[in-house]
Amino acid sequence: MTVDLWEGAMRQVTHLRSDLAAWTRESIAVDLGERALEALNRDVAVPASLAAERGSRIALLTRLFWLGETLDDDDLREALPTTIADGQPADLPFLEVATDGWRSRWQIVPVDVPDHLRPMIKESNPESTAAQTDTVWIASTRGALQGNRHASDFVMGVGGASRTLASLAAYQPGQRVLDLGTGSGIHAILAALAGARVTATDISQPALELAEFNADLNGAKIDLREGSLFEPVAGERFDVIVSNPPFVITPPSARGTVGALDYRDAGFEGDQLSSEVVRGLSDHLVAAGRAWMLLNWEIAQGADDPYSALRDWAQPGLDLHVIMREQLPVTSYIEMWLADGGLRPGHPDYEPSYRAWLTDFDDRGVTHVGLGYVSAGPTCQSPEDAGAPLFLGQHLRGTAPPNLHAYVESLWRQRNLTPADLTALAPIATDVVEHRFYHPGEPDPWIIKFTQTGGFGEEILATTALAGFVSVADGELTTGQIIAALAELLSEDPATLTSQLLPKVVEMKRLGMLTFVAPHCE
């Protein structure tokens, strides 16, 4: 269903958009300093609060909307000149009366539009504030920055994980997009501004209300529907599904003291919610559709494969690329989410919540939890192989690269190339440097390895033959031609060298260190 809470207030929201246009992450860094912005990113207020005492308009907007401080009438008029000129503060849906002035009803923050989406937004909505500033503004419930413990109606803002998901997902004009568990609406808004036709669902009425406000604030049109997971879109298919669902694994025994936090925990057992999302993709994606999502999954004690749960969830004909951001021990996982909900050591609910949570994991033999991103889509394998979906698991150590979308898409485009395909295609070494290690005085290296300069910084050990192969991987010769030339040069049997080299070439293709094209012709 569509929420109409903001009907009649569109003019004020449009004026607010105009007043916020100069308030971006870049302008905050310039006006208040990088230190203040970095502290705000960590939900720490003091450095920004001190820097904002200088009283500039950027400082006043930061105090009002990000820090949650009170502004008097004069400061409010300076911060929001267009908005206040058109009406009284008491009539504005995003302000509330506070002691000695006015404060924002929600936390509102500027969010950078990911680089790869900017061309689409400028093409589809060239007059939008997002196209002109490369920024959207997202309202959410005030939380840790203001020292608040999260309540049952809490609506999450845009954190680091959501920003990474935004840098991964992509949309084209005219596509049908589903934002599953939209929360504050960041992904739905980016998709709509890029020209897509967007449906967004959530089980939380407060989330839908804020998503509608945020859509209006950014000039985006979204079809909002209330309900759990795929229920509001039964029987419908989409070109793109994007989801940051309430995937936190919280046992029923801990919910009494942790609280009913719909924004992060939908009440499913274990990692069942993540399972339901992955298993439902095949029924809701078109033949060439794509899905991008954030998920948590359980890893059992002694498991050799940290991705085994996701392999089990993948339906026939659905390919998965899983990027594991972290593999946390359950104790670290519990402590992280207790702190996220405002529970810290010393609080009377902290110890019973921790005990119940850890006991549940121990009773079920779960020692770690995987946190990460999933890219998925229908397989393009031949019909006889369609029952065996392709699966790629990677562990992202450190921060995501700035070219995350381009890197993941390069792997996705070549996922179905077989070794036979590669022999007829020309390899190109992509963002790869070679390292050679020598013992003092020795003419030959004892270790040769290739390191990826982009992507996830993957490394692979190399033989002399593989080093020779990569040294001429410039798109001129096919894989088969290079191996034949190396066999002659090294006096090796071509078939034997092929059996030794081709698995390494396939692995470098899998990691994005080699890409393949039709050979260049003179």
N, C-alpha and C positions, 0 to 999 in steps of 0.2 A: 504494500500500500504506500501511497505518497503522503508524506507528512506536510501539513499545511500550517504549522505553527508560526511560520514567518510571513504568511500572506499579509499584505498591507504594510510591511516594513521594508519592502524592497528598495525604496528610494533612499532610506537611511543607510542600508547596507551598501548600496552603490556609492554613496558619498564616503562611507568608511573605506571602501576599496580605493577611492581616489586619495584619501588622506594617508593610506598605508603605502602608496606606491613608492615613496622615497625611503621607506623603512625596510631594508633588505639586510641579509647577513653581511654583505659587503659594506654597506653604510654603517652598520653597527661596529664592524671591525675598524673602520676608518675613524669613527667618532669616539667610540669608547675604548678601542684598542683590542688587539688579538687576544690578550690575556683575559679580558672580560668575556669575549665571545666563547673562548675555549672553556671557561668556567661555566657559562650557561649551558654549553653542550653536555657538561658533566652534572647538571642539576645543582650547581653551587652558585649561590646568589651574591656573596659578599664582594668579589672583585667587580662585578658589573654594577652593583648598587653604589659602591664608592665612585666608580667612574661616571655614573649617571648623575652625580650631584652637581655636575657642571651646568645642567639645565637646558641643554640644546633640545631641539624638537625631537631628534633621534633618541636622545636620552629620556625624554618624557614618554615617548611611545614604548620604549623598553621598560621603563618603570611601570607603566600602566598595564601593558599586555603580557609581558614576559615575566617580570618580577612579581606582579600582582600587588603593587603598591598603590596607595591612595593619592589622587591628584585633587587639588582644590579647583575652584571654578576657573580661575585665571589660567592655571597650567593646563586644564582640560581644553579650554578654548584654543590655546597655543598648539596643543598636540593634535587636535581634531578640528581645524578651522572650518572646513566645508561641512562636516557632519553636524557640528554644534550650531552653525549658522542657520541650518534648516529645521532645527527642532530643539526641544528641551532634553537635557540628559535623562530625565526620568522617563521619557518616551522611548528611549533606545533599548532594544532587547538585549544588548551586550553589556550594559552598564547597570550597576546597582549602587544604592546609597551606602556610604560607609561613614565612619566617624571622621568629621572634618573634610568631607569631600566625596569623591566618586572612585569606584574601583571597577575593574572589568569582571564581569560574571564568570568568564573563563580565561584560561591562559591562551593567548594567541601568539604564534611564532611565525616568522618568515622561513620558508623552506626553498632551497635552490631547486629549480627544475633540472633534472639530469641532462647532461650534454646531448645524449643521443635523441632525446625527445624534443629538443628546442626547434629543430627545423620543421617538424610536423606541426608544432603549435604555431609557429610563425606563419606557416602555410595555411592552416585551417582556421586560425583565429588571430589574424594579424593585428586587429585592433585591441585585443585583450591586454590587460595589465600584465599577465604572465608572459606574453610574447614580447612586451616592451621592457620588462625588468628581469626576465628569467627567474621569476619568483612566484610562489603561491603562498597564501597565508592560511594557516590551519589552527582552528580553535579546538581546545580539548579541556577536560576537567583539570582544575588546579590540583597539583600533586606534590611530589617530593620536594620540589624547589621551594614551595611555601610551607613545607613541614607537615603536610596533610597525610593522614592514613587513608588509603583508598577504600571507598565505600562501594556498595553493590551497584550503584549507578555510575561508577567511574568510567570515563571514556578516555582511552589512551591517546597521547599525542604522537608525534613523529619521532621515534628514536632511531638509533644507529641501524638496527636491523631493518626497519621499514625503509630507511634511506637507501640501504643496499638493495633491497627488493625493488625499489623504484629505479635504481640504476641498472637493473637487470631486465625488467619487463619492458616490452615495446608494443606499440599500437599504431595502426594505420587508419587514415580517414575512411569512414564507412563501415569499419568492422563492428561486429556485435561483440561487446566485452562484458563479462561477468566479474564483478568484484565480490568475492565470497567472504562475508564477515568484514564489512567495509570499515567498521569503527568510525573514526573521524572523517573518513572519505578520501584520504590523500591519493590512493591509486585510482579510484573512480574519477576524481577530478582531473588528474593528469591525462587519463585516457580520453575523457570528454573534451578537454582542451585540444588534444591531438586530433580531434575530428571523429572519434569513435562514437557509436551509439551504446550507451552504458546502462546496465542494470546492476544495482548494488543491493546486497541483502545483509541483514543483521538480525539477531535475535533480540537485541537490546533497543528499546524505544528511545532512551536517552542518546544512544549512538546515532540512531537515524535522525533525531532532531538536530544534533550537531553536524552530521554529514550534510543535511539540507542547508543549514546556515553556511557551512563552508563552501558548498557548491554555489550558493547565491553570492557569497563574498567574492568568489573567484570567477563569476560569470559562466559557470558550467551547468549543463543540463543533464540530470541523472534521474533514472527511474528507480526510486527507492522502494524496497519491499521488505516487510517484516517476516521473519521466520528462520528456522534452523537449517544451516547448510544449504543443500540443493532443493529443499522442499518448496520454496517460493518460485522455483523455475523448473518444476517437474515437466518433462517432455520437451524442453527447449534446448537448443544447441547454440554454441558460441564459437566465434573465431579465436577468442582469447579468454582464458580464465586466469585471474590474478587473485591471490588470497594470502592474507595474514590472519589466519583464524585463531580462535582462543585455544591454543594447543598445549598450554601448560599442564603437566601431569601432576594432578593434585588428588590424593586419596580422599574418599568420603570421610574417613576418620579425622582428617585435618581441617575439613571445610568449616566445621563449627567454630574454630578459633581463628583460622586464617580469614574467614569471611567468604561470602558468596560473590566472587569477583567475575562477573560475566565477561568482562573485556578480555580475560586471559584464560579462563577455565570454564568450559561449557558443561561440566558435570559428567563427562564421559569417564569410563574406567581406563586407567593406564594411558596408552597412546592410541586409544580407539578413535579419537577424533581425527588424528592425522591419517589413520588408516582409512576412515570413511571418506575423507577428502580425496586421497589418491585413488581409491577404488571407484569413486564416482566420476572421475574425469572422462572415462571412455564413453559414458552415456550422455555427456554434455558438450563434448568438443566436436566440431565439424571435422571432415576428413583431413584437412590440412591445418587443423587448429594447434594452438600452443597454450601451455599453462606455465605459470611461474608462481611459486608459493614459498612461504616460510613454514617449517615444520620442526617438531621435536619427536624423537623416537627413542624407545628403550633399547639398551644393549645388555644382554644377559651376561652373567658371570662366566668367564672363560670363552666368550665368543671370539672366534678367529676373524669373523667378518663383521665390522661395525655397521654394515649396510644391509644385513640379512633381513631385517624387518621390512625395509622398503622393497627389497626384491620380492618378498612374499606378497606385498600389497599390489604390485604392478600387475595389471590385467593383460591378457593376451592381446597383442597388437598395440601396446602402449610402451613407447621408449621413455626412459628416465635418465636424466643427468642430475646427480645429487652432489651438492657442494657442501661438505661438512665444515661448518665454521668452527665448532668446538666439540670435543668429546669430553664432557664433564663427569667427574665422579659424582655420585648421587649426593654426597654431602655438600659439594660446591653448588650443585643445582638447587638444593633445598635452601641454602643460605642466600643465594642470589634472589630467588623468588620471595623469600620471607622479607628481605630488604626492599624489594620492589613494592610489596604490599604495605610497607611502613612498619614492619615488625623487626626490631633489633634486640640484641641481648639486653636483658633487664626488663623488658616489657613482660607483663604477666602471661600473655598469650604466646610468647616466643618458644619457651621450652616445651609445653605440651604440643604445640604445632610441629616442632622439629621432631619430637619423639614419634608422633603418629606417622609423620611423613616417612622417616627413616625406617620405621618398623614395617611399613607397607612395602617399600622397595626391597628390604631384606627378605621378607616373607615370600616375595615373588622372584627372588634370585636376580634382581636387577642391580648392577653395579655402576653403570654409566648411562648417560643420556646424550644422544646426538642432537645437536642444534645446527640447522642449516637451511639451504635453499634448494629447491627442486625445480628443474626445467623439464617439461614433459610434453609429449605430443604423439599422435598416432604414428605407428611405424610406416616406413615406406619400403619395407622389405618385400620380396616376392611373395605371392600367396602361400607357397609351400613352406615358407619360413615364418609366416606371420604369427605363429603361436609362440615364438621365442623372442620376447621383447629385448631390445638392446638396453644395457645398463652400464653407465659410467659413474663411478664414485671417485670424488677427489676431496682431499683435505686442504682447506684454505688455512694456511698458517700465516697469521698477521692480518693486516688490513687488506680489504679488497682492492684490486688495481683500478685505476681510473678508467681503463678501457674494458671493464667487466662485461658489458653487453656484447661488444665486438668480439671479445675472446670467446665467450660462451657460444655465440652464434657461429664462429668459425669451426668450433668442434661439432656443433649440431649439424651443420651443413654437410660435413664429411663423415657422419657417423655410420653410414651404411656402405661405405667403400670397402670392398673385400680385398684380400691380398691379390687376387687375380686382376681386380680393377686397377690396383696401384701399379702393377707391372707395365700397364699401357699408358699411365699418366706420368707427367713430369713433376718431380718434387721441388719445392722451394723451401729453403731453411728460413723460418719465420722467427724473428726476435730471438736468435740463438747465438750464444758465444761459446767458444771452445776453451777449455782449461787443460793444460798439460802439466804434469808434476814429474820432476826429475830427481833422482838421487844425485848428490854432488859428484861431478865428474863423469856421469853416465850419459851417453849420447842419445839413448832412447828413453822415452817417458815410461814410468811405471804405472801411471794412471792417466787416462784421457776421459774427460767427461764434458757433456754439453749442459749448459744452464740456460733456462728461459729468462730473457730480460723483461718480457711482459707477462701477461697472464698470472699464474700462481707461482712463478719462479721454480718450476719443476726442474729436476736434474736427472740425467741418465748417463750411466757409465758406457764408454764406447771402446770398441776394439779398433785396431789400425784400419781394418776394412770399413767399419762404420764411419770413422773419421774421414776416410777418403771419399766415401759416398756423400756425406754432408758437405764436403768442401766443394763439390761440383753441383749441388742441388740448387740450381738457379732458374729452373723452368725450361731449360734448353733441351735436355735429354730425358727420356722416360726412365722409370725405375729399372725396367728390364735392360735398357741400353747401358745404364751406369753399371749395373752388376756384371754384365758381360764384359765391359771394358776393364773393370777391376779384376775379374777372374783371369783375364789375359795378362794384366800387369803383375798380379801376385802369383801367377802360375798355379791357380787354384781350379778345381773342377767347377764349372758354372753351376751345376745342380747343387753341389755341396755348399757353395758360397751363397746361393739363393736361399737354401734352407736355414743357413746361419744368420743372414742379414735381414731377410724379410720380416721375421718377428720383431726385430728391433725397429725397423722402419714403420711397421704397423703401430708399435707402441709410441713412437714419436708423433705419428699422425694422431693417435688417440689423445695425446697431451697437448696438441696444437703446436708442437715444435716443427712439424713439417706440414705444409699444405700442398695440395696437388691440383694441377691444371693440365689442360691439353698442351702437348709440347709446342713450343714456338716453331714456326716454319719460316724458312727464308722466302 
